[in-house]
């Protein structure tokens, strides 16, 4: 019924309908040309999705102790790295990777906090993890 839309086809259709000028440049769907506010909203949505994902994983698996949180963190961070490496231009994969990364980092932080039981040590170790 409908064919895959391309930037050129969209521009041609809008010119034909009189919505844009005939001299208009073709639209681009590349993520590198997103407006800054769209990128900011996508980032906020990724953070929120990461927090919800961690709550869901914690409710589903009910981790007990630091070892369980470290396993969850390793799985989530590995998945995030794989998704980000697979396709950096796709906004969906980029946001899913961000959500997985945030959830994995928070899980690692909970595991570190459980082991150290010191706010200063936890902050120091998390700072080192963020640098890595």
Secondary structure by P-SEA (a helix, b strand, c coil): ccccccaaaaaaaaaaaccccccccccccccccccaaaaaaaaaaaaaaaaaaaaaaaaacccccaaaaaaaaaaaaaaaaaaaaaccccaaaaaaaaaaaaaaaaaaaaaaaaacccaaaaaaaaaaaaac
